[in-house]
Amino acid sequence: MNNSITLKDIAKALQLSTSTISKALNDSYEIGEETKKRVMAYAKEHHYVPNRMAKGLKQGRSRSIGVVVCSLDNNVIAQMLDGIDKVSTGKSYQIIIMQSKESQQQEIACIDLLYAGGIDGLLISPACETTDFSYLKGLQSSGLPVVLFDRLTDQMDTHKVGADNFKGAYDATLHLIQNGYKQIAHLNTNTNLSISIDRLNGYKAALADHKIEFREDYLRSCDYTDTNKLNADLEEAIKYYMSLPVPPDAIFTATDQITTRCVTLLNKLGYKIPGEVALIGFTNTELADAMNPALSTIHQPAFEIGQLAAGKLISLIERKHPEEEFETIKLATHILVRSSTQKN
């Protein structure tokens, strides 16, 4: 709970009444300038946030939760936010959503604003640029509960909720192998996110288990931070794959945006799916059935991830189980098989 210090704490430390502290923080004319300066200096030094709702001040909670995501323009994230909202609303918490746009600097700016607004806890899916978690760890040690969802890291000791990305990628690659595909390429992001690494490792493990050699020339990465760059990288990667002496007969794609854009680009470049190249990828788009052809996908339990993450955070805020150990929860993905991986 973001209440490392309360009005009562300040009053006790400065040997003043709670109402004097409240008036001083609200710049009341009833309080002398010297007293105001002492109160404000102490409040600032101890990270007291004066602009919480009155009810929140009384309870020591604002009943608000900050949520920081990479982007709102993403099916999986939207479904996770629905899950977060359902649990938070049910427990009478409001959520304040901000997006980092994959920038660590913007992520920190978002968290600063939320923290200054008096949030009781933070749910975060870190930006792909974020490799140093000391800022978040600092807030956590000052008393702010933090729960990671979707994108997880070993650098923080807290509750973490995501999908089993290794198994999802393994299953997708296995599905292609079982359908007779042997030259399987992988399109991933150029990040060090655990999601990307787990999905790459799952793909490699499925190949190894079926005695198929991993080929470096079948692995391409795309810039994930800019839509135009992503489209350009994808088009270049597909052209590169199809110009190889032995082009891939299937492509496994690692993210929502890469997967859906890949269908469009393969069609645009005149490649028949699955006749010339099969395609399967991680995406929760509801339009998979309507694509040409209908797209085989690895579906993530996004709504459930959001629900669980919100539940874990509220449990920390309310300290229902003070001694509880932090958990890392990875929910199973499942494959939805459609035309894009079925040999004619």
N, C-alpha and C positions, 0 to 999 in steps of 0.2 A: 504494500500500500504506500502511495506517495505521501506519507504523512510523517516524515522523519522528525518534524517539529510542529507543535500546535500552538495556538494562542496561549493555552495554559502553561506550556513549557517556557514560552518567552516571559510570561508574567512571573513565573516562579524564579527564573534566572535573574530577572531585573528587579525582583521584589516590588512589583506593581500589580494592580488589579487587572483582570482579564478585560474589563470594559475600557480601561485606560489604554491597553495595548491595541485593542480593536480601533479605538478612536484615533490613536497615533498613526496606525497604518492607513486609516482613511483620511488622514490629514485634517482632523477636526480642529476647529478654532479653540475648542475647550482645553486643548493640550499645549503646553509650552514648547517652544522650538527645540530647546535642549533635550527634553524628554523624547520628542519625535525623532531627533537625530540618533539618540541611543537605541530606540526601538528599531528604527529602520536599519541601522548598522548591524544590530544583532540578527535581525530577520534575514538580511542579505547574506551574512556570514554563514548562517545555518540553513540556507536554501529554502527558507519559508516562502510559499507562494501565496501572495495576499489576495489574488483575484478569483478565488473559488466562490461557488455559490454559497449563500448564507447557510442553507441547510447542510451543505457539504461540510462547512466549517464546524458546524455544531456536532456533526457525526464523525468528523475526522476523515470523511470521504466525499468525493465529488460525484461518485457513481458514474464516472465516465472512463472509457477505455480508449486508448490511442491505438490505431491500426496503421502500420506503414507497409505498403506493398510496392512492387516494382512499377506496376502500371495497372490502370483500371481497364485498359483495352485488351482483355485477355479472358477467355471463357473460363479457364480453370480458376483464376483469381476471383472472378465474379461469383462463381459457385461457392468458393471458400468464404467469401464475404457474406453470402446468404446464410451459411452455417453459423458464422460468428454472430451475425445479427439476430438469428433466431434464439440462440442461447442467451446472449446479452440482454435482449429485450425481455425474455422470459424471467430474467433475474433482476429486472429493473435497472439495467445499466444502459447508458447511451454510448454509441461508438462514434469516434471521430476518425475518418479515413483520410490518409494522405498518401501521395505517391512519390517515390524517389526517382523515377525515370532512369533507374539503374546507376544513378550517380551517388557516390558515398557522401559527397559534400551536401547534396540536396537531402539525402537521408538524414544527416545530422541536423540540418536546418529544420526538417519536419519534426524530428524528435524534440528539439529545443522548444519549438512552438507548443507542442503537445504537453511537454513537461511544465512549461510556464503556465499553461492553462489548467494545471492541477489534476492531470489524469491520475487514476488510481493504479493503473497498470498498462503495460505495452505489449501488443502482439505485433511481431515483425517478421516479414519475409525479406531477408536482407538483399540489398542491391548487388548486382554481379560485380561491381567495383569494390565492394567491401571485403577486404581481406584481413583488416585489423579490427578486432572487436573490443579494444580497450575502452573506447568511449561508452559502449553499451554496458560493459562490465562495471565501469565506474558508477553509472546510474543505478545499476543493480545493487552495488555495495552501499549506495546512499539510501537504499530502502525501496526502490521502485521495482515491483515485480515485472519480470520480462519473460515472455514465452515465445519461442521460435516456431514458425510453422512453414510448411512447404519447402523452404530452403534451410537446411540444417548445417551446423558446424560443431566440430569437437572443441572449438575454442571457448565455448560457454557452457557453464554448468547450470542447467535449468531444464524445465520441461520442453520437449521438442516433439512436434507432431508433423509427419509427412507421409508420403507414399513410399512403398518399397520399390524404389526406382531400379535397383539392381535386378530384382526378380521380374519386374515389368519388361525390362529390356531383354533379359534372358528369354522370357516367354515369347516375345515378339520375334526374336531371331530364330528361336526353336520352331515357331510356327512356319517361318519361311523355309527353313531346312526341311521340315516334314512335308512341305508342299513341293519339294523337288528343286528349290533354289540353292545354288552353291556359291555363286559370285555375289555376295551380299555387301553392299556399301553402307556406310553410316554417316549421316549428316548431323553434326552436333554444333554447340555454340563454342566460341573462343573464350570461355571463362573457366575459372577454377572452382565454380560452384559444385557442391557435393552432388547435386542433381545430375550435372553433366558427367562428372567422373563416375558416379554409380551406374549411369546408363551406358557409358562406354565400356565399363568393366563387365556389365551383364552381357553385352553384345559379344565381347571377346571371349567370355567364359563359355557361352553357347557354341561358338565356333570351335573352341579348343575341345570341348566335350564331344564334338562330332567330327574330330580330326580334320577340320577345315582350317587352313592356314590363314592367320590374320595378315591382311595386306595393307601396308601404310598408304598405298595409292587409292585404297577404297575408303579412306577416312578424310573427311573435309570438315572444316569449321567455318562458321559464319559469324559476322559481327552482329551482336544482338541488341546494341544500344540505339540503333537508328534504322527506321523502317526502309528507307531508300538503300542504305548500305546492305541491309539484310537481303533485300530483293536482288541487288547486284551480285552479292556473294553467292547466293543460291543459284542464280542463272549461270554464273561462271563455273560453279561446282558441277552442275548437271552437264554442261557442255564438255567439261573436262572428263567426267566419268564416261560419257558416251563416245569420246574420241580415243579412249584407251584401246590398245590392241585386243584386250579381252574386257569389254565393258561389263559392268555389273548387270545381273539379271534381276536384282531386287535392291531396293533402298529402304533402310530403316531410319526414320527421322526422330529426333530427340525432343522436340518441343512443339507446343501448340501452333505457334506462328510458322515455324519451318514446315511442319506437316501440311497445313492447309495451303500455304503458298507453293509448295512443291507440286501439288496436283495441278494447280493453275499453270505453273511454268512448264511442266512436262507436256501438258496439252498444247500450250502456246508454241513449244518447240517441235511439236508434231510427233511426239513419242506415244505409242499406244500402251496404255496401262490396262491389264498386266501383260499384254502380248509381247512387248519389247522389254518392259521393266515393271516388276511388281512394286507395290508401295505399302508400307505400314508405318504408323507413327503414333507418338503420344499426342492426343488431343481429345478434349471433351466437347468439341463442337457438335451441336444438334443438327448441323447441316451435312454430317458425314454421309447420310443416306442419299442426300440430294445431289452429291457431287458426281462428276462424270470421270471415271466410274465411281460407284459407291465405295467409300474409303474404309479399309480395315484399320481399326484404331486400338490403342491401349488406353483404356479409360481409367482415370484416377478418381478415387472416392473423395472428391474435392469438398463437397458439402459436409461430409463426415469429418474431414480434417479440420475444417473451420469450427464445427461444433465442439470437437474434442479440445482444440487449442483454447477456445473461449472458456470452456468448462475448467480447464487446468488453470488458466489465469485467474478466474474468479475465485477458485479454491485458494490460490496464493494470496489474493487480495483480502479475502475474508478469514484467512488463516484457520481454515476448518481443521486442517491436519498439520499442526506446526512442525511435527517431526517427519513429515512425509518425504520420501526420497524422490529425487527428480527422475522422471521417466523419459525415454526416447521411444516414441510409438511410431511404427511404420506400418501403414495399412496396405492391404493387398490391392493391386490393380487387377483389371481383367480385360481380356481381349474380346473385341467385337469384330468377328470375321465378316467381311463383305467382299465385293467383287474384285477389289484392287490387288488381292493376293491369290486369287483363284485361277489356276492354269486352265485355259479353255480346252 
